[in-house]
Amino acid sequence: MAKADQKIKMSPSRDIPFNKLVLSQSNVRRTKAGISIEDLAEDIARRKLLQSLNVRPILDAEGQESGMFDVPAGGRRYRALELLVKQKRLAKTAPIPCIVSEADTEISAEEDSLAENVHRVALHPLDQFRAFQTLREQGRSEEDIAAIFFVSVNVVKQRLRLATVSPKLLDVYADDGMSLEQLMAFSVTADHARQEQVWENVNRSGYDEPYQIRRVLTERTVKASDKRARFVGLAAYEAAGGNVLHDLFEEDGGGWLEDVALLERLVAEKLRTEAEAVAAEGWKWIEVAASFPYGHDHGVRRLDGQPADLTAEEQASLDALQAEYTSLQAKFEDADELPDEVDARLGELEAALDAFENRPYVFNPAAIVHAGAFISIDTEGSLRIERGYVRREDETAFVAATAEPDPETAAATPGASDDDQGAPPAQRTVITVGGQAQADEEEDEDAIRPLPDRLVMELTAHRTLALRDAVASRPQVAMTALLHKLCVDIFHQTYGPGCLEAGVRHVQLPAQTPDLKESPSAKSIMERHAAWRIDVPTDDAALWDWLVALDNASRLSLLAHCVSFGVNALFEKVDRHGGAGVTAHGLRRRLDQANRLAHAIGLDMVEAGWRPTAENYLGRVTKSRILAAVREAKGEGACQLIDHLKKTEMAKEAERLLEDTGWLPEPLRLAEVASPSNGTASAGPLPEFLSGDEEETSDTSESEQPHAIAAE
């Protein structure tokens, strides 16, 4: 007859007074981990003990049970109970639920302690997310949940946010198909369809790093730090029904504005409201845009205005602000760190003083009716108003309106009073948002010539040759004529036919980064141009007389300034089909001349303020070029520090490594000047970095817009 299998017998459970329990030295847990003893004690006090202690009888010298029990498993619970006893919140003799093992068992106390910890399976994070969500649905507030489980309110918000991710993606996470960091990235948006679409794309392509997921999910949004968002304000955007996406797991700079169309509408409405207020000043036109490109005021005359006079009250306020600012600066001059309230007050004072410094200029009313203004948003998100511009089509009327009146003519005009002469005509300001104002242009009929055209052409041909011969023998007059033409081109921007068929064509920059107009070179050019504009007369005849009286040093300085506007060192795509574009020979000739010019002036792009960043270079070339740049500037060791990174992170780290190294990409370096051959400039093949037909294929899924500055 077969022997029956022996049945498993469980260890008995019983309640043992706490003062009969002793923490065993066999407990394997030595390192603190997880929730603190204090928090565990509070949890036991709230919900009582959820798990029994594992104990063994302590034997006396004769091997008999002494009535005391060792606790090899459950040491943290024991210490929490001990803390409650010390706090007089639990009686010393309170019965404690225990599982009592046999004293003479073959299994050691250390093995029991180890098994209790090793065989315990931690709760899957997804179960915790869903449990928090259930508690929230049961009416518990986020603060209550945080207090119950001894975590911060932000942690609770994070867990609740993760529980709202698409159920399909939660299932993928539960099956270990994505990491917790990836799931966190998807929580940026609440759009389940968008989450699932992005997951399908990144999972298939392999570009599934959390930062890439966040980038794709927010690529159709606008950052809260964008100047348009700062101009409108998040409160106004949300009040209009706009949604702001927030990342609860990483610093998001205020989040992302999801409804771009709404933001653009709010920007346009606010700009138009501001424009209508400026229009009350009497301007003929106002052009409005969130931002204007570099050179947007090319072709228009800039008027000179004077700051508005301060009233007695305004002057007193200015003096008080300046005195307080000076006093605070002197008081805390030697302080290592300013108190928060002092720092905040200094900021308020600086803003108030700036407002006085940048108050609107006052212009001649007779000039205003023929001029206009540009209204946009500056880089800080504040309103930017540029008043006092006269367009070419208004130049004639402007000159006539602002000319000094003839005293004799004015006296002979009956009924003309001083008030009548200074009053500008009433007009309605033309406000254009997001485009150029349309001006009605009147075409004058050709004047009737007293002589036939053919005859006049023949006669003036004689005069032209005579003028050429005379100018050739008068270098000073030739210099004046050239300068006059260049000044008209650059300052008056009237590009019609002139006596001297010479000039500078202002080269526009079709490809430019948003920060180009903030570069040191752009600021220097604008400041120098503004300084010359103050002195250069606006009338052609007066300009000639002014140039004649100018000293030679000033002439040369002005000549250099005017000529500089025609410098063109741009790379352009070669036209291989015989169209109007630049040919390969023409491009090579342009670049060779640009190199020669750069050598002549000792151009150094590092001194000019250019630095390699992820935005302007490193993020727009392949990883191999990023590594080559770091290797060239910092050596192989620095290169190995980043060669394992994804492209976006590699570009950021490379930017940090290349800072202050003086490294430049090939298009910005001072290249060798092409050697002449048989008396003509060489037109050999283009450099390797310019000889490709297309941009390099990037080793990332990130889409990049082509740029005309280099074939990278």
Solvent accessible surface area in square Angstrom, and as a share of the most:
residue,aa,sasa,rsa
1,M,244,1.09
2,A,97,0.75
3,K,191,0.81
4,A,88,0.69
5,D,126,0.65
6,Q,173,0.77
7,K,177,0.75
8,I,157,0.80
9,K,184,0.78
10,M,157,0.70
11,S,53,0.34
12,P,86,0.54
13,S,80,0.51
14,R,122,0.44
15,D,89,0.46
16,I,1,0.00
17,P,49,0.31
18,F,15,0.06
19,N,71,0.36
20,K,85,0.36
21,L,7,0.03
22,V,64,0.37
23,L,34,0.17
24,S,6,0.04
25,Q,157,0.70
26,S,22,0.14
27,N,14,0.07
28,V,55,0.32
29,R,76,0.28
30,R,172,0.63
31,T,106,0.62
32,K,198,0.84
33,A,62,0.48
34,G,81,0.78
35,I,70,0.36
36,S,49,0.31
37,I,46,0.23
38,E,103,0.46
39,D,40,0.21
40,L,27,0.13
41,A,1,0.01
42,E,72,0.32
43,D,26,0.13
44,I,13,0.07
45,A,38,0.30
46,R,115,0.42
47,R,74,0.27
48,K,136,0.58
49,L,37,0.18
50,L,142,0.71
51,Q,98,0.43
52,S,37,0.24
53,L,1,0.00
54,N,32,0.16
55,V,0,0.00
56,R,26,0.09
57,P,15,0.09
58,I,58,0.29
59,L,79,0.39
60,D,61,0.32
61,A,106,0.82
62,E,134,0.60
63,G,39,0.37
64,Q,114,0.51
65,E,110,0.49
66,S,57,0.37
67,G,39,0.38
68,M,59,0.26
69,F,10,0.04
70,D,36,0.19
71,V,0,0.00
72,P,0,0.00
73,A,2,0.02
74,G,6,0.05
75,G,11,0.10
76,R,54,0.20
77,R,31,0.11
78,Y,21,0.08
79,R,118,0.43
80,A,0,0.00
81,L,6,0.03
82,E,51,0.23
83,L,41,0.21
84,L,8,0.04
85,V,19,0.11
86,K,144,0.61
87,Q,80,0.35
88,K,175,0.74
89,R,124,0.45
90,L,46,0.23
91,A,62,0.48
92,K,134,0.57
93,T,86,0.50
94,A,15,0.12
95,P,88,0.55
96,I,7,0.04
97,P,56,0.35
98,C,1,0.01
99,I,60,0.30
100,V,14,0.08
101,S,14,0.09
102,E,114,0.51
103,A,38,0.30
104,D,120,0.62
105,T,46,0.27
106,E,181,0.81
107,I,83,0.42
108,S,52,0.34
109,A,17,0.13
110,E,83,0.37
111,E,92,0.41
112,D,32,0.17
113,S,0,0.00
114,L,93,0.47
115,A,35,0.27
116,E,49,0.22
117,N,41,0.21
118,V,95,0.54
119,H,144,0.64
120,R,154,0.56
121,V,136,0.78
122,A,89,0.69
123,L,119,0.59
124,H,63,0.28
125,P,52,0.32
126,L,4,0.02
127,D,65,0.34
128,Q,58,0.26
129,F,2,0.01
130,R,99,0.36
131,A,46,0.36
132,F,7,0.03
133,Q,55,0.24
134,T,63,0.36
135,L,43,0.21
136,R,102,0.37
137,E,135,0.60
138,Q,130,0.58
139,G,62,0.60
140,R,94,0.34
141,S,38,0.25
142,E,39,0.17
143,E,101,0.45
144,D,62,0.32
145,I,0,0.00
146,A,6,0.04
147,A,70,0.54
148,I,21,0.11
149,F,81,0.34
150,F,68,0.28
151,V,54,0.31
152,S,60,0.39
153,V,49,0.28
154,N,76,0.39
155,V,40,0.23
156,V,0,0.00
157,K,83,0.35
158,Q,27,0.12
159,R,54,0.20
160,L,21,0.10
161,R,64,0.23
162,L,0,0.00
163,A,9,0.07
164,T,64,0.37
165,V,3,0.01
166,S,0,0.00
167,P,81,0.51
168,K,134,0.57
169,L,3,0.01
170,L,8,0.04
171,D,77,0.40
172,V,42,0.24
173,Y,15,0.06
174,A,45,0.35
175,D,114,0.59
176,D,123,0.64
177,G,44,0.42
178,M,11,0.05
179,S,49,0.32
180,L,53,0.26
181,E,93,0.42
182,Q,20,0.09
183,L,0,0.00
184,M,37,0.17
185,A,0,0.00
186,F,0,0.00
187,S,2,0.01
188,V,3,0.02
189,T,7,0.04
190,A,85,0.66
191,D,68,0.35
192,H,73,0.33
193,A,73,0.57
194,R,29,0.10
195,Q,1,0.00
196,E,49,0.22
197,Q,87,0.39
198,V,0,0.00
199,W,25,0.09
200,E,105,0.47
201,N,62,0.32
202,V,8,0.04
203,N,82,0.42
204,R,168,0.61
205,S,60,0.39
206,G,41,0.40
207,Y,65,0.25
208,D,38,0.20
209,E,60,0.27
210,P,30,0.19
211,Y,48,0.18
212,Q,5,0.02
213,I,0,0.00
214,R,25,0.09
215,R,79,0.29
216,V,27,0.15
217,L,8,0.04
218,T,15,0.09
219,E,99,0.44
220,R,156,0.57
221,T,23,0.13
222,V,10,0.06
223,K,127,0.54
224,A,11,0.09
225,S,64,0.41
226,D,39,0.20
227,K,45,0.19
228,R,54,0.20
229,A,2,0.01
230,R,119,0.43
231,F,13,0.05
232,V,16,0.09
233,G,25,0.24
234,L,63,0.31
235,A,82,0.63
236,A,49,0.38
237,Y,1,0.00
238,E,89,0.40
239,A,92,0.71
240,A,47,0.36
241,G,65,0.63
242,G,9,0.08
243,N,78,0.40
244,V,15,0.08
245,L,10,0.05
246,H,73,0.32
247,D,9,0.05
248,L,46,0.23
249,F,35,0.15
250,E,101,0.45
251,E,156,0.70
252,D,30,0.15
253,G,45,0.43
254,G,31,0.29
255,G,1,0.01
256,W,27,0.10
257,L,0,0.00
258,E,66,0.30
259,D,60,0.31
260,V,46,0.26
261,A,78,0.61
262,L,15,0.08
263,L,0,0.00
264,E,71,0.32
265,R,121,0.44
266,L,26,0.13
267,V,3,0.02
268,A,35,0.27
269,E,84,0.38
270,K,77,0.33
271,L,3,0.01
272,R,101,0.37
273,T,87,0.51
274,E,54,0.24
275,A,0,0.00
276,E,90,0.40
277,A,68,0.52
278,V,7,0.04
279,A,18,0.14
280,A,91,0.71
281,E,77,0.34
282,G,27,0.26
283,W,1,0.00
284,K,66,0.28
285,W,6,0.02
286,I,0,0.00
287,E,17,0.08
288,V,0,0.00
289,A,19,0.15
290,A,26,0.20
291,S,57,0.37
292,F,18,0.08
293,P,86,0.54
294,Y,47,0.18
295,G,26,0.25
296,H,52,0.23
297,D,50,0.26
298,H,47,0.21
299,G,3,0.03
300,V,15,0.08
301,R,17,0.06
302,R,93,0.34
303,L,20,0.10
304,D,100,0.52
305,G,11,0.11
306,Q,125,0.55
307,P,56,0.35
308,A,33,0.25
309,D,134,0.69
310,L,43,0.21
311,T,72,0.42
312,A,82,0.64
313,E,131,0.59
314,E,72,0.32
315,Q,76,0.34
316,A,63,0.49
317,S,50,0.32
318,L,40,0.20
319,D,77,0.40
320,A,61,0.48
321,L,29,0.14
322,Q,84,0.37
323,A,62,0.48
324,E,62,0.28
325,Y,33,0.13
326,T,75,0.43
327,S,66,0.43
328,L,30,0.15
329,Q,92,0.41
330,A,69,0.53
331,K,152,0.64
332,F,44,0.18
333,E,134,0.60
334,D,135,0.70
335,A,47,0.36
336,D,153,0.80
337,E,147,0.66
338,L,57,0.29
339,P,49,0.31
340,D,122,0.63
341,E,123,0.55
342,V,17,0.09
343,D,81,0.42
344,A,60,0.46
345,R,87,0.32
346,L,17,0.09
347,G,36,0.35
348,E,97,0.44
349,L,1,0.00
350,E,79,0.35
351,A,63,0.49
352,A,32,0.25
353,L,28,0.14
354,D,78,0.40
355,A,66,0.51
356,F,38,0.16
357,E,133,0.60
358,N,113,0.58
359,R,63,0.23
360,P,75,0.47
361,Y,110,0.42
362,V,88,0.50
363,F,19,0.08
364,N,82,0.42
365,P,71,0.45
366,A,25,0.19
367,A,6,0.05
368,I,20,0.10
369,V,10,0.06
370,H,35,0.16
371,A,0,0.00
372,G,0,0.00
373,A,0,0.00
374,F,7,0.03
375,I,0,0.00
376,S,6,0.04
377,I,5,0.02
378,D,42,0.22
379,T,82,0.48
380,E,107,0.48
381,G,8,0.07
382,S,57,0.37
383,L,58,0.29
384,R,99,0.36
385,I,53,0.27
386,E,22,0.10
387,R,30,0.11
388,G,0,0.00
389,Y,4,0.01
390,V,1,0.00
391,R,28,0.10
392,R,110,0.40
393,E,86,0.38
394,D,8,0.04
395,E,33,0.15
396,T,113,0.66
397,A,47,0.36
398,F,17,0.07
399,V,65,0.37
400,A,74,0.58
401,A,45,0.35
402,T,46,0.27
403,A,61,0.47
404,E,159,0.71
405,P,88,0.56
406,D,78,0.40
407,P,105,0.66
408,E,141,0.63
409,T,82,0.47
410,A,31,0.24
411,A,90,0.70
412,A,80,0.62
413,T,66,0.38
414,P,123,0.77
415,G,80,0.76
416,A,41,0.32
417,S,50,0.32
418,D,124,0.64
419,D,119,0.62
420,D,89,0.46
421,Q,95,0.42
422,G,47,0.45
423,A,66,0.51
424,P,60,0.38
425,P,94,0.59
426,A,109,0.85
427,Q,78,0.35
428,R,216,0.79
429,T,21,0.12
430,V,72,0.41
431,I,31,0.16
432,T,26,0.15
433,V,58,0.33
434,G,65,0.62
435,G,32,0.31
436,Q,136,0.61
437,A,15,0.12
438,Q,157,0.70
439,A,41,0.32
440,D,143,0.74
441,E,132,0.59
442,E,159,0.71
443,E,162,0.73
444,D,131,0.68
445,E,165,0.74
446,D,137,0.71
447,A,91,0.71
448,I,169,0.86
449,R,147,0.54
450,P,132,0.83
451,L,82,0.41
452,P,87,0.55
453,D,83,0.43
454,R,174,0.64
455,L,70,0.35
456,V,41,0.23
457,M,127,0.57
458,E,81,0.36
459,L,95,0.47
460,T,66,0.38
461,A,54,0.42
462,H,140,0.62
463,R,161,0.59
464,T,59,0.34
465,L,114,0.57
466,A,63,0.49
467,L,78,0.39
468,R,160,0.58
469,D,107,0.55
470,A,52,0.41
471,V,52,0.30
472,A,85,0.66
473,S,80,0.52
474,R,141,0.51
475,P,104,0.65
476,Q,108,0.48
477,V,48,0.28
478,A,34,0.27
479,M,55,0.25
480,T,4,0.02
481,A,22,0.17
482,L,62,0.31
483,L,0,0.00
484,H,35,0.16
485,K,36,0.15
486,L,4,0.02
487,C,0,0.00
488,V,15,0.08
489,D,3,0.02
490,I,2,0.01
491,F,5,0.02
492,H,22,0.10
493,Q,8,0.03
494,T,54,0.31
495,Y,89,0.34
496,G,48,0.46
497,P,141,0.89
498,G,36,0.35
499,C,126,0.75
500,L,63,0.31
501,E,153,0.69
502,A,40,0.31
503,G,45,0.43
504,V,18,0.10
505,R,171,0.63
506,H,37,0.16
507,V,18,0.10
508,Q,93,0.41
509,L,58,0.29
510,P,112,0.71
511,A,34,0.26
512,Q,63,0.28
513,T,38,0.22
514,P,117,0.74
515,D,83,0.43
516,L,54,0.27
517,K,46,0.20
518,E,69,0.31
519,S,31,0.20
520,P,80,0.50
521,S,55,0.36
522,A,6,0.05
523,K,91,0.39
524,S,52,0.34
525,I,56,0.29
526,M,90,0.40
527,E,121,0.54
528,R,94,0.34
529,H,24,0.11
530,A,54,0.42
531,A,58,0.45
532,W,36,0.13
533,R,44,0.16
534,I,124,0.63
535,D,80,0.41
536,V,9,0.05
537,P,29,0.18
538,T,75,0.44
539,D,73,0.38
540,D,72,0.37
541,A,69,0.53
542,A,44,0.34
543,L,0,0.00
544,W,90,0.31
545,D,95,0.49
546,W,58,0.20
547,L,0,0.00
548,V,85,0.49
549,A,89,0.69
550,L,30,0.15
551,D,83,0.43
552,N,95,0.49
553,A,76,0.59
554,S,29,0.18
555,R,12,0.04
556,L,105,0.52
557,S,55,0.35
558,L,0,0.00
559,L,34,0.17
560,A,63,0.48
561,H,4,0.02
562,C,0,0.00
563,V,71,0.41
564,S,47,0.30
565,F,30,0.13
566,G,29,0.28
567,V,74,0.42
568,N,32,0.17
569,A,59,0.46
570,L,30,0.15
571,F,13,0.05
572,E,60,0.27
573,K,111,0.47
574,V,28,0.16
575,D,34,0.18
576,R,153,0.56
577,H,173,0.77
578,G,77,0.74
579,G,51,0.49
580,A,116,0.90
581,G,40,0.38
582,V,26,0.15
583,T,74,0.43
584,A,49,0.38
585,H,111,0.50
586,G,24,0.23
587,L,0,0.00
588,R,27,0.10
589,R,133,0.49
590,R,48,0.18
591,L,21,0.10
592,D,3,0.02
593,Q,84,0.38
594,A,20,0.15
595,N,28,0.15
596,R,101,0.37
597,L,82,0.41
598,A,13,0.10
599,H,75,0.33
600,A,82,0.64
601,I,117,0.60
602,G,49,0.47
603,L,75,0.37
604,D,57,0.29
605,M,44,0.20
606,V,36,0.20
607,E,147,0.66
608,A,27,0.21
609,G,34,0.32
610,W,53,0.18
611,R,96,0.35
612,P,7,0.04
613,T,38,0.22
614,A,27,0.21
615,E,115,0.52
616,N,42,0.22
617,Y,23,0.09
618,L,0,0.00
619,G,19,0.18
620,R,51,0.18
621,V,3,0.02
622,T,18,0.11
623,K,52,0.22
624,S,75,0.48
625,R,69,0.25
626,I,0,0.00
627,L,29,0.14
628,A,48,0.37
629,A,2,0.02
630,V,0,0.00
631,R,105,0.38
632,E,107,0.48
633,A,35,0.27
634,K,101,0.43
635,G,29,0.28
636,E,83,0.37
637,G,49,0.47
638,A,13,0.10
639,C,2,0.01
640,Q,108,0.48
641,L,115,0.57
642,I,4,0.02
643,D,69,0.36
644,H,137,0.61
645,L,42,0.21
646,K,72,0.30
647,K,9,0.04
648,T,31,0.18
649,E,58,0.26
650,M,0,0.00
651,A,2,0.02
652,K,109,0.46
653,E,58,0.26
654,A,0,0.00
655,E,59,0.27
656,R,142,0.52
657,L,19,0.10
658,L,1,0.00
659,E,111,0.50
660,D,116,0.60
661,T,51,0.30
662,G,37,0.35
663,W,25,0.09
664,L,21,0.11
665,P,5,0.03
666,E,76,0.34
667,P,45,0.28
668,L,42,0.21
669,R,90,0.33
670,L,80,0.40
671,A,43,0.33
672,E,148,0.66
673,V,52,0.30
674,A,27,0.21
675,S,81,0.52
676,P,106,0.67
677,S,59,0.38
678,N,155,0.79
679,G,77,0.74
680,T,90,0.52
681,A,57,0.44
682,S,39,0.25
683,A,44,0.34
684,G,33,0.32
685,P,125,0.79
686,L,31,0.15
687,P,41,0.26
688,E,162,0.73
689,F,30,0.12
690,L,10,0.05
691,S,60,0.38
692,G,37,0.35
693,D,86,0.45
694,E,136,0.61
695,E,53,0.24
696,E,62,0.28
697,T,126,0.73
698,S,30,0.19
699,D,63,0.33
700,T,16,0.09
701,S,61,0.39
702,E,32,0.14
703,S,106,0.69
704,E,56,0.25
705,Q,133,0.59
706,P,102,0.64
707,H,61,0.27
708,A,43,0.34
709,I,87,0.44
710,A,13,0.10
711,A,11,0.08
712,E,22,0.10
